[in-house]
Amino acid sequence: MLVLGSGPGGQKAAIAAAKLGRRVAVVDRPDMVGGVSLHTGTIPSKTLREAVLYLTGLTQRDLYGQSYRLKEDITVADLTARTQHVVGRETDVIRSQLSRNHVQLFSGTGRFVDPHTVALREAGGRERLLSAEHVVIATGTRPARPDSVEFDGRTILDSDNVLTIERVPRSMVIVGAGVIGMEYASMFAALGSKVTVVEKRAGMLDMCDVEVIESLKYHLRDLAVTFRFGETVAAVERHPRGTLTVLASGKKIPADAVMYSAGRQGLTDELDLDKAGLAADPRGRIEVDAHYRTEVPHIYAVGDVIGYPALAATSMEQGRAAAYHACGEPVGQMHDLQPIGIYTIPEISFVGRTEDQLTEESVPFEVGIARYRELARGQIIGDAHGMLKLLVSPVDRTLLGVHCFGSGATELIHIGQSVMGCGGTVDYLVDAVFNYPTLAESYKVAALDATNRLRQLDRIGD
């Protein structure tokens, strides 16, 4: 098996095939072992977030006062030191995992010569041919860049080069209120930048619970974030003293920097897919079946390059599933209950359906809520704003959705995911014993709230 790309999907595909006794090789650029996820995406952005939270002392201000700050003048060097450390360590871990499993790592880029052969271009320009019974395309994506905008990597940025800015901007415009845009908006706002978010849609993060989004808006506005919904960018001008973002409505927004978060483009341009009998859509994405096979049965594609959901966690599972299928190994279907984690400040995570989705589908539900301020652990860590929401079926008492906002949300969500995945009911959470004091106790509080509401319904019905 030959794997193009060493990101989460490619790495797991390679290791899974190696564990099944196959001879496996991975192709990637020498400076990109671990893929976009490790070098410019998931890992550095989440590490940056931790550095921001630590150095600004933002999460401790309920306890020590609004002026509390661990470091007064936070520089880019302060922020990137932690990022570089983590990326370096993770790169070593991935190299070690590939080596331990006898996966050969070729440095360079690959392009198809025919359906079974890839030409490897090495750093010095030399080419060699690699042939394989199966090929897995896991090349990932890059930020989509509008042709009308002149990116310079210093004042007009995308989500890849925002990590290499020279200094923390005093003001910033972020174009796009998707997951990446909102994560960076909250980080720079926490650092003290005056952030303006421009979004052509009427709202942001529309896949999330409405109450959670309203809470996030409240917190970001408290950090001086301005939202311009229903607006499109007509032009971005670069001036000696900064940038000027001109909106189609005529508004002009001056700022030190502009960051575009306008979706992602599949990295398939240089693969010569036509030589393998394949084609990508206008966004560079490759179509696959339920087993992650492309139109050419021995060529698979996994990860962001196949589109939604484009998450590191799902990419890993796709890589493993593709390798198992290619090797004739039984593999179960990926569960529909996939947790979503959004690393804004505070963070958001959910699994299952939202209130709006259930209402549209005419599915009855009852709500149970636990607020962090009611939990001893919430008081201890200084998070009085977090919340956990359970959506419960009054028919069979199963969980229809779990939504969390606040500290540890992306960790907490897996309890709800496990209960839902096993077909458990709200009664399991009522009867379970949780460590005290913990945030996990919020499940019991929310479950009790939901069952009390269900009891009231039953009484009225009787």
PATIZA-996492 format. One record per residue (C-alpha): residue in three letters; y negated, z, x negated; residue number from 1. Coordinates in steps of 0.001 Angstrom, whole numbers, plus 500000, padded with zeros to 6 digits. Last residue first. Example, Ala and Ser with C-alpha at 12.3 -4.5 7.8 and 13.67 -1.06 7.14 Angstrom:
<sites>
Ser/501060/507140/486330/2
Ala/504500/507800/487700/1
</sites>
This chain:
<sites>
Asp/488773/534344/552679/462
Gly/486617/531536/551254/461
Ile/483760/533977/550625/460
Arg/486105/536253/548710/459
Asp/487637/533349/546749/458
Leu/484206/532090/545682/457
Gln/483211/535595/544543/456
Arg/486428/535802/542506/455
Leu/485613/532463/540858/454
Arg/482224/533837/539813/453
Asn/483855/536938/538329/452
Thr/486399/534672/536616/451
Ala/483603/532673/534933/450
Asp/481737/535743/533656/449
Leu/484990/537254/532379/448
Ala/485743/534014/530544/447
Ala/482247/533943/529038/446
Val/482634/537500/527730/445
Lys/486149/536811/526434/444
Tyr/485078/533614/524687/443
Ser/482004/535328/523241/442
Glu/484376/537660/521386/441
Ala/484722/534806/518886/440
Leu/481231/535774/517670/439
Thr/482803/538853/516155/438
Pro/482438/542656/516365/437
Tyr/485201/543214/517292/436
Asn/488322/541102/516808/435
Phe/489432/539392/519997/434
Val/492102/540636/522420/433
Ala/493341/538060/524942/432
Asp/493596/538900/528671/431
Val/490365/537208/529756/430
Leu/490922/534289/527373/429
Tyr/494390/533646/528818/428
Asp/492928/533943/532308/427
Val/490598/531011/531599/426
Thr/493681/528826/531591/425
Gly/495803/527269/528870/424
Gly/496936/523641/528845/423
Cys/497874/523773/525161/422
Gly/495073/521386/524165/421
Met/492577/523312/526286/420
Val/493402/526633/524620/419
Ser/493340/525022/521176/418
Gln/490009/523250/521782/417
Gly/488470/526476/523102/416
Ile/489413/528302/519902/415
His/488332/525280/517857/414
Ile/484781/525507/519186/413
Leu/484067/528676/517257/412
Glu/483962/526925/513873/411
Thr/481406/524263/514816/410
Ala/479359/526865/516713/409
Gly/479170/529246/513745/408
Ser/475576/530229/514418/407
Gly/474131/528751/517606/406
Phe/475008/526459/520499/405
Cys/478499/526150/521981/404
His/479935/524009/524764/403
Val/483502/524214/526090/402
Gly/484790/521801/528733/401
Leu/487332/521477/531520/400
Leu/489117/524771/530888/399
Thr/492000/525413/533284/398
Arg/491608/527702/536315/397
Asp/493938/525539/538514/396
Val/491578/524688/541396/395
Pro/488399/526538/540389/394
Ser/488339/524419/537203/393
Val/486386/526123/534425/392
Leu/483415/524996/532340/391
Leu/482911/527516/529542/390
Lys/479525/528018/527876/389
Leu/478867/529786/524568/388
Met/475357/530838/523582/387
Gly/473104/531362/520592/386
His/469516/532622/520892/385
Ala/469664/536221/519643/384
Asp/471046/535284/516240/383
Gly/470167/538124/513860/382
Ile/473544/538415/512133/381
Ile/474147/541980/513352/380
Gln/472660/541350/516800/379
Gly/474963/538384/517408/378
Arg/477896/540406/516108/377
Ala/477203/543122/518692/376
Leu/477294/540508/521431/375
Glu/474808/540388/524323/374
Arg/472221/538572/522158/373
Tyr/474884/535952/521424/372
Arg/474895/534848/525046/371
Ala/478171/534389/526898/370
Ile/478345/531975/529825/369
Gly/480981/531131/532442/368
Val/480485/528116/534675/367
Glu/482512/526969/537671/366
Phe/483807/523467/538239/365
Pro/484434/520874/540960/364
Val/485207/517315/539787/363
Ser/483127/514719/541610/362
Glu/483313/512353/538588/361
Glu/479511/512275/538317/360
Thr/479429/516086/538583/359
Leu/482093/516452/535885/358
Gln/480146/514158/533570/357
Asp/476878/516006/534211/356
Glu/478465/519414/533568/355
Thr/479835/518172/530248/354
Arg/483418/517188/529451/353
Gly/485817/518287/526724/352
Val/484914/519736/523337/351
Phe/481548/520925/522108/350
Ser/479569/521856/519025/349
Ile/475908/522429/518291/348
Glu/474215/523933/515230/347
Pro/470959/525887/515210/346
Ile/469497/524156/513187/345
Thr/471235/520780/513573/344
Tyr/474734/520337/512248/343
Ile/476297/518491/515175/342
Gly/480033/519089/515647/341
Ile/482166/517185/518161/340
Pro/485665/518415/518929/339
Gln/488325/515835/519803/338
Leu/490338/516496/522931/337
Asp/491846/513022/523379/336
His/494698/513989/521070/335
Met/495613/511478/518379/334
Gln/498852/509766/519339/333
Gly/501983/511106/517680/332
Val/503469/509612/514539/331
Pro/506990/508412/513777/330
Glu/507298/506927/510246/329
Gly/507731/503179/509916/328
Cys/505723/503049/506704/327
Ala/502850/501098/508241/326
His/502844/503457/511221/325
Tyr/502718/506533/509010/324
Ala/499909/505056/506911/323
Ala/497848/504170/509993/322
Ala/498329/507663/511480/321
Arg/497255/509376/508245/320
Gly/494152/507221/507947/319
Gln/493252/507713/511624/318
Glu/493591/511485/511206/317
Met/491205/511489/508259/316
Ser/488768/509218/510103/315
Thr/488781/511620/513075/314
Ala/487563/514488/510879/313
Ala/485046/512380/508936/312
Leu/483495/511175/512190/311
Ala/482887/507577/513217/310
Pro/483678/508093/516934/309
Tyr/483243/505176/517390/308
Gly/483242/502240/514963/307
Ile/486104/500547/513098/306
Val/484302/500706/509703/305
Asp/483605/504400/510311/304
Gly/487207/505340/509629/303
Val/490326/503184/509674/302
Ala/491405/499559/509257/301
Tyr/494971/498249/508938/300
Ile/496320/495015/507480/299
His/500069/494325/507895/298
Pro/499671/493080/511495/297
Val/496754/490657/510918/296
Glu/494701/491096/514090/295
Thr/493898/494579/512782/294
Arg/496281/497511/512998/293
Tyr/494818/500958/513694/292
His/497955/502020/515654/291
Ala/496132/501870/519014/290
Asp/494779/498420/518120/289
Val/491991/497512/515699/288
Glu/488651/495676/515776/287
Ile/486613/495603/512572/286
Arg/482957/496656/512474/285
Gly/480221/494906/510473/284
Arg/477555/495500/513129/283
Pro/477606/491781/514099/282
Asp/481401/491988/514660/281
Ala/483874/491625/511786/280
Ala/486362/488826/511135/279
Leu/489932/488596/509852/278
Gly/492341/485924/508607/277
Ala/492644/487468/505147/276
Lys/490406/484841/503518/275
Asp/488024/485298/506481/274
Leu/487559/488943/505503/273
Asp/485738/487973/502326/272
Leu/485261/491718/501592/271
Glu/481595/491384/500585/270
Asp/479959/491833/504003/269
Thr/482454/494454/505241/268
Leu/480526/497693/504738/267
Gly/480027/498433/508447/266
Gln/476398/498983/509500/265
Arg/475157/502383/510719/264
Gly/472645/503569/513319/263
Ala/468858/503594/513311/262
Ser/468040/506756/511401/261
Tyr/464872/505652/509653/260
Met/462936/508217/507625/259
Val/459164/507979/507221/258
Ala/457193/509883/504572/257
Asp/453834/511526/503860/256
Ala/452762/511067/507474/255
Pro/450151/509339/509661/254
Ile/451202/508585/513268/253
Lys/449466/505789/515149/252
Lys/449753/505387/518922/251
Gly/449292/501878/520324/250
Ser/452165/501934/522825/249
Ala/454244/499776/520468/248
Leu/454046/502557/517910/247
Val/452359/502278/514502/246
Thr/453742/504507/511760/245
Leu/451217/505026/508968/244
Thr/452480/506063/505556/243
Gly/451119/508056/502624/242
Arg/447939/508370/500586/241
Pro/448133/505022/498778/240
His/449213/503295/502025/239
Arg/452564/502034/503345/238
Glu/452557/500661/506879/237
Val/455403/501023/509362/236
Ala/455279/498634/512311/235
Ala/455989/498312/516044/234
Val/458047/501483/516388/233
Thr/459354/502091/519902/232
Glu/458496/504948/522258/231
Gly/460361/506345/525266/230
Phe/460471/509765/523612/229
Arg/457814/510925/521141/228
Phe/458864/514439/520131/227
Thr/456762/516759/517975/226
Val/458454/519343/515748/225
Ala/456315/522436/515079/224
Leu/459216/524823/514265/223
Asp/458921/526292/517793/222
Arg/459223/522699/518999/221
Leu/462553/522613/517193/220
His/463744/525796/518890/219
Tyr/462734/524632/522386/218
Lys/464237/521182/521854/217
Leu/467526/522803/520786/216
Ser/467593/524987/523902/215
Glu/466932/521961/526126/214
Ile/469758/520137/524364/213
Val/472153/523033/525018/212
Glu/471209/523161/528703/211
Val/471792/519409/529031/210
Asp/475290/519563/527502/209
Cys/475702/516941/524787/208
Met/476463/513193/524869/207
Asp/472769/512494/525497/206
Leu/471856/513531/521965/205
Met/468176/512823/522563/204
Gly/465993/511838/525493/203
Ala/464204/508994/527261/202
Arg/465411/506401/524763/201
Lys/463063/504676/522295/200
Glu/463020/507707/519995/199
Val/460256/508842/517622/198
Val/460600/512303/516073/197
Thr/457483/513809/514494/196
Val/457994/516450/511788/195
Lys/455394/518713/510171/194
Ser/457326/519810/507099/193
Gly/457809/523564/506707/192
Leu/461287/523663/505173/191
Ala/462735/524496/508605/190
Ala/461079/521336/509963/189
Phe/462739/519367/507164/188
Met/466163/520684/508142/187
Ser/465654/520326/511911/186
Ala/464529/516704/511615/185
Tyr/467379/515977/509202/184
Glu/470021/517048/511731/183
Met/468119/515364/514561/182
Gly/468061/511995/512822/181
Ile/471721/512165/511815/180
Val/472912/513003/515348/179
Gly/470670/510550/517171/178
Ala/466945/510985/517708/177
Gly/465846/507827/515895/176
Val/462775/507243/513754/175
Ile/461900/510379/511822/174
Val/458226/510723/510887/173
Met/457393/513243/508162/172
Ser/454643/515609/507118/171
Arg/454255/517961/504144/170
Pro/457007/516036/502375/169
Val/459462/518020/500190/168
Arg/459295/516374/496782/167
Glu/460851/513518/494807/166
Ile/463146/512234/497540/165
Thr/466779/511669/496502/164
Leu/468568/513017/499594/163
Val/466447/510790/501837/162
Asn/468155/507929/499984/161
Asp/471197/507726/502245/160
Ser/469592/508622/505603/159
Asp/467028/505838/505244/158
Leu/463641/506065/503579/157
Ile/460064/504863/503594/156
Thr/458091/507116/501231/155
Arg/460312/507132/498146/154
Gly/463326/504845/498719/153
Asp/461094/501776/499043/152
Phe/462157/500470/502454/151
Glu/460074/497560/503744/150
Val/460584/497512/507526/149
Ser/460758/494307/509582/148
Asp/464382/493594/508645/147
Pro/465505/496806/510369/146
Arg/467878/498780/508118/145
Ala/471315/499958/509291/144
Pro/472537/502860/507161/143
Arg/475755/502079/505270/142
Thr/479331/502118/506527/141
Gly/482918/502938/505599/140
Thr/485168/500861/503322/139
Ala/488464/502076/504761/138
Ile/490425/498816/504953/137
Val/494145/499570/504594/136
Val/496374/496898/503052/135
His/500164/496682/503401/134
Glu/502748/494783/501322/133
Ala/500407/494802/498361/132
Ser/498959/492455/495741/131
Leu/496242/493235/493208/130
Leu/494462/490473/491283/129
Arg/492199/491143/488318/128
Glu/488520/490436/487775/127
Arg/486276/491335/484818/126
Gly/482605/491993/485633/125
Gly/482271/494974/483301/124
Ala/482449/497431/486199/123
Glu/485679/495978/487585/122
Arg/486020/493278/490235/121
Leu/489387/493682/491980/120
Ala/490616/490545/493759/119
Val/492773/491510/496735/118
Thr/496041/489845/497700/117
His/498265/490180/500788/116
Pro/496177/488343/503413/115
Asp/494654/485975/500804/114
Val/491916/486309/498180/113
Phe/490416/489392/499803/112
Arg/487597/491240/498101/111
Gly/487648/494473/496129/110
Thr/485106/496603/494312/109
Gly/485502/498578/491104/108
Ser/487439/501476/489665/107
Phe/491185/501405/490441/106
Leu/492772/504729/491370/105
Gln/496568/504916/491199/104
Val/498116/507340/493679/103
His/500704/509494/491929/102
Asn/500423/512315/494506/101
Arg/499032/514719/491935/100
Ser/496575/512029/490778/99
Leu/495201/511388/494244/98
Gln/494802/515124/494891/97
Ser/493179/515677/491474/96
Arg/490656/512886/492001/95
Ile/489844/514370/495412/94
Val/489371/517901/494027/93
Asp/487226/516648/491133/92
Thr/484960/514786/493564/91
Glu/484731/517960/495675/90
Arg/483542/519998/492680/89
Gly/480886/517473/491716/88
Val/479686/517106/495322/87
Val/479417/520900/495659/86
His/477419/521376/492440/85
Gln/475172/518391/493106/84
Thr/474350/519711/496576/83
Arg/473570/523218/495314/82
Ala/471166/521901/492691/81
Thr/469734/519440/495230/80
Leu/467824/522049/497233/79
Asp/466156/523940/494385/78
Ala/465399/520622/492648/77
Val/463709/519381/495830/76
Thr/461337/522315/495513/75
Ile/460979/525450/497639/74
Asp/457721/527283/497028/73
Glu/458024/530712/498647/72
Lys/461648/531581/498061/71
Leu/463626/534038/500234/70
Arg/461243/533751/503161/69
Tyr/460326/536357/505774/68
Ser/456984/535642/507489/67
Gln/458510/535691/510975/66
Gly/459829/539230/510571/65
Tyr/462852/540861/508920/64
Leu/465476/540886/511681/63
Asp/464488/537937/513866/62
Arg/463490/536211/510629/61
Gln/466991/536251/509151/60
Thr/468078/532785/510297/59
Leu/465077/531127/508650/58
Gly/465518/532755/505236/57
Thr/463902/529617/503808/56
Leu/466156/529568/500738/55
Tyr/469424/530281/502547/54
Leu/468931/528085/505600/53
Val/467647/525171/503490/52
Ala/470500/525500/500987/51
Glu/473029/525536/503837/50
Arg/471439/522412/505327/49
Leu/471517/520661/501967/48
Thr/475242/521393/501792/47
Lys/475645/519803/505245/46
Ser/473714/516719/504115/45
Pro/475587/516506/500807/44
Ile/479040/516785/502447/43
Thr/478623/514520/505481/42
Gly/476715/511566/504099/41
Thr/475423/510454/500699/40
His/478122/511259/498137/39
Leu/481058/512865/499931/38
Ser/481029/511005/503250/37
Val/479913/507798/501530/36
Gly/483222/507684/499706/35
Gly/485290/510334/497954/34
Val/485144/508437/494667/33
Met/481765/506695/494878/32
Asp/480479/506580/491282/31
Pro/483556/504766/489986/30
Arg/483418/502200/492829/29
Asp/486527/502255/494956/28
Val/490044/500803/495078/27
Val/493058/502959/495956/26
Ala/496659/502345/494912/25
Val/499966/503339/496504/24
Arg/503670/503040/495688/23
Arg/505441/504398/498764/22
Gly/507580/507533/498860/21
Leu/506469/508955/502220/20
Lys/504171/511417/500434/19
Ala/502506/508386/498798/18
Ala/501857/506839/502212/17
Ala/500227/510071/503443/16
Ile/498181/510364/500227/15
Ala/496794/506839/500534/14
Ala/496014/507113/504238/13
Lys/494342/510502/503702/12
Gln/492078/509108/500947/11
Gly/491218/505965/502883/10
Gly/490170/507834/506011/9
Pro/488175/510610/504289/8
Gly/486484/508245/501812/7
Ser/488406/506506/499020/6
Gly/487787/502875/499969/5
Leu/490041/499798/500015/4
Val/493613/501108/500219/3
Leu/496518/499106/498768/2
Met/500000/500000/500000/1
</sites>
